[in-house]
Amino acid sequence: MGLYIVSGATGKYGSIITDALRGAGHEVQEAQRTASRRDTSSVEFWNDCDFGSPADAMSIVQVMLTEHMVADGVVFAHAVRSTNPTDPFEVADCVMGNAIAPIMATYYMHRFGVLKKNARIIFLLDKRERITDISYAMSKDALLPMAERLLGAAKETKLIYAALPDVDDVAAQSVGTRITELLTAAKLPSKKVVNLKA
């Protein structure tokens, strides 16, 4: 069984993905954006990480090094949302939290050797691409060019982009099952962008 890191593991999708991975017998280490979202009665949490900057993202690597963790894969399932999409500072925070910081976290993990060879990294995409609801890693057009450029040197790290359907259009449990398959299947998907369907 594998070891996987899931950010936003108490959120809507993060909790589903975490439960699916654990249900399949894998170990899941959680990175939480804010301590206030914890449910310490049911799960042991290991690290606070708000993805507010690349320096915050480095905190994941520091914990992995201290605990001698080497992960089989990572799922970035947290979401930084904008309550006022006309505010350029809020939009900048969303871009940092949803795109730049996760990319830098992946770079640090690769650089410091806390990922196994051919580890799979999954970025959740918001397929709706609406500026009024900036969430997850935004759209593929926003994330892919940055990720592919900055992580191009990490040849042994396999990047997968999972496009989420609208919440109303999918049975939540199917997202966890599909993400688990993408992380553990013998073969990588033929396309880098995988559309999750109910």
C-alpha positions, 0 to 999 in steps of 0.5 A: 500500500502507498503513502499519499499526501492530501491537502484540504483533506477536511474539505468537500473533495479532500475528505472524499478523496482521503476516505477513498484512499484510506478505504483502499488500504493506503496511508494518507497524511493530511495538510490543512489550510487552517487549523479551524477546519480540523476535526481532531476527534476523528483524525490525527492531523500532521501539518498546518499549511495555508498555501499562502506563499511558496514559503508556506508550501515548503512547510510540507517538505520540512515535515516530510523530511523530519518524519522520514516520509517518502510519498507515492503521490500528492493530491492538491484538493484545497481551495482558496476562494474569492468572496470579491472577485473584483478585488485584485488582492483577493484574486492574487491570493487565489492564484497564489494559493490555488496554483503557484504554491502547490506548484512550488510545493511539488518542486520542493518535494522533488528537489528534496527527495521526498517523492518516490520515483514516478510519484503521481501529482494530481491538481484538481481543476475547476472546469467551470472557469468562472472568475466569480468563483475562483477555486482549486487550481482555477482553469487548465489554461491558468495552471498547466502552462505554469506547472509544465514550465516550472516542473519540467525538470522533474521528469520522474514526477508524473503530473495529472490534472483532474477537471472537476464537474459542477458539484450538482452534476456528480455523485461525490463518492465517484470523485474519490474513487476516480482519484484513487484509480488515477493514483494507483493504476498501473498505467498513466491516463493517456491524457494529462487532463482527465475529466471526472464524470459521475 
